[in-house]
Amino acid sequence: MSDPDTTAFLAATRTSYDTIAADYASRFPKALDGVPFDRAVVGAFAELARAHSPAPVADLGSGPGHGTALLHDLGVPVFGVDLAPRMVELARRAYPALRFHVGTMTRLDLPDAALGGVQALYSIIHVPDEHLPGTFAEFHRVLRPGAPVLLGFQAADADGRLHLTERFGHGIALDYHWRTPEKVARLLVEAGLEPYARVLREPVDGEKFPRAFLLARKPAEASTGAAGPA
């Protein structure tokens, strides 16, 4: 049975992104266009993930599919997962050769050690603090030993929360959770994932926050300490 708290925030996030899906996709038509540094970070992740091919990478919070398509262009076997059915519909329409599924990163419908990598760009920002450790434990569970995980998120100086009630002229109820890179890195370690790289990019083109990219990987040999569920 689902935790009522989990069900509530997932339902609100799903409904909000279903509402703004078409506007979001038209506003951001390509993945990481105009930000070559960010694309380079994704390229480094892709190179690490290719070492685990044919095990696929899951692009979690794939939205309209642009990040999934970028990994595909980089030679990575990949599929997208998004909470919002409307986003998945748009992604399938834009990239009919790729796979996209409705699902949640908090409970992945995947067997243990199935993935050669996990990418989550600007999607953990909608996961409340109390659910983030379990989400990272889920990443640990589905990754093959040695496989990487890449997180991208807005880097804050202190923890914070923004409740958005309107976007693109639509009424929504969407929470954004801002965190320090140090906090997110600590939670990755507590979930049994090894730090690999941490990069902070300054804001560009009207962005309000720096962008943090954390690259970690599941230990080549499973740890007997903190780890995901069996």
N, C-alpha and C positions, 0 to 999 in steps of 0.2 A: 504494500500500500504506500502511495506517495505521501511524503511529508506535506501537510497543508501549507506550510510556509513556502516550500519549494513550488508547489502547484500555483500559489498566488503570484509569485514574481514571474514565473514562466508564462503564465496566462497573460499577465499585463504586458510583458515584453513581446510575446507573439502577436497579440492584438494590435499593439502600437506599430510594429514593423509591417504587419499586413496592411495597415491603414496607409502608411507612407511609402510602400514598396515602389510603386511606379515613379513617384517623384524622386525618391532616393536614387534609383537606378539611372534616371535621366540626369540628375545633378552630378553624379560620379560615374561617368561612362566608361572609364578605364581604370585598371588597377595601378595605383602609384605613378600615374602619369605626372611628369614634371618634378619628380622627387627621385633622382637617380641614386642617391645614397640609400634610400629605403629599398629600392629594387636590388641594390648590391647586397644588402643584408639578406633579403629573401633568396638571392642567388647563392650565398654561402650556405644557407639552410638547405637549399635544394641539392647542393653538392654532397652534403652530409647524408641527406635522405636517400640519394641515388645509390649509396653504398649498400642499402638494405633492399633494393629492388630485387624481386618483383613485389615485395610487400608494399602496399600503397600508403600514401600519406592522406590523412583526413584534414581537410580545411574546415575548421569548426567556426561557425558563424559566417558562412560563405556568402550570405547576402545574394546579390545579383550575379555572383559567380566570377567576378573579375580576377580575384586572387587565385581561385582554383585554376582558371585558364592560364594565368601567368606561370604557375608551377608546372602545368602541362607543357607549356612552351619551353620550359627549362628542362624537359625530359624526365619529369617525375610522374610516376603512376599515381593518380590523385583522384579523390572524389570530394564533393562538398556536402556539408551538413548544416542545415539552418533550422532554427526554431519556427520560422514563419512560412507557412505553405505558399503564400503569395510570392515571397522571395524565391523559393525553390522553383515555382512555376516560371518566373522571369528568367532565372538562371538556365533552366532547361531550354527555354525558347532561344536565348542568346547563344548558348553553347550546346547544341543538340548532340554532339559527339561525346560529351562528358557526362558523368553521373552525379546527380544531386539527390539528396534525401532529406526528408523532414525528420528532425531529431533534436536532442538536447545534449550539450557537452557534459551536463551534470550526471547523465546516465546513458552511456553509449551502448547501442545495440550491436556490440561487437565482442568476439571472443577475446580471451587473454592473449597478449603478445601477438596481435594480428597486424599491427601497423608499423611501417617503416619511418613514420614521423607524424607529428601533430603540428599544424599551424593554426594559430588563433590570433588574428589581427583585429584589434578594436572590438572584441567580443566579450572578453572577461570583464569589461567595464560595466556590463549589465548584471553581473553575478554579485549578490550581496556578500559581505565579509564572511558571514557564518557558513556560506555554502562554497567558498573558494577552496578551503582545504580538501573537501570531498571531491571537488572538480579536478584538482591536481592529482589526487589519488587515483581518479578514474583515468587520467592521462597515463599515469605510471602503469596501470593495469593493462591497458590496450597496446602499449608500445613494446616492440621487440627489444631485447637487451642491446644496448648501445645506440638505439634510435634516438633522434633529436626531437626537441619541441621548441618552437619559436613563438614567443608572445610579443605582440605589439600593443601599446596602450599609451594614453596620455599620462605623462609623468607629473605628479603633483608634489609640492613641498610638504604637504600634510594630507592625511586622509580627509575625504569630503564626499558629500552626496548632493547631487542635483536632481530634482524632480521636474521633468519637462512635461508641460501640459499642452504644448502646441509645437508643431513643426511642419513646414511647407504649407501652412494654412489649415492643417488638420488638427483636430483635438485628439490628444493621446495622453497616456499616463505611463511615462517611461523614466526609470531611474538610471542615473549614471553614477558610478562609484569611482572616485578618484583616489589613487594610492601612490605611495612612494615606490620607486624601483626597489629600494632596500626591503620593503615589506613583502613585495611580490617574490623577490628572490629568496627570501627566508622561507616563505610558504612552499616554494618549489623544492627546496632542500628538505623541508619537513615531510614532504610527500615522497621522498626517496629519489629525487632527480638531482643529478650532478650539474652544477653551474659550468658553462662553457664560455660564454661571452656576455658582456653587458655594454650596451651602447646607448648614449643619450644624444639625440639630435635637437638642435634649437628650433623654435617655431619658425615657419616660413609661410608666406602667402596668406596672412591673416589668421594663422593658427594661434590659439590662446595659450596652449601648453606645449612644452617640449615633448618630443616623442621618445619613449623608451622601448628598446628591443632587448629582450632577454632570451638567450639561447642556452638551453640545457639539454641533457640527455639522460636516458635511463642507463644505469650502470651496466657494463658489459656482463657482469655477473650479478644476479639479483641480490640486493642487500637484505640482511636479516634484521636490520633496524627498521626505521620508518619506511613504510612502503604502502602501495595501494592494496586494496582488498584482494584476497585470493580468488 
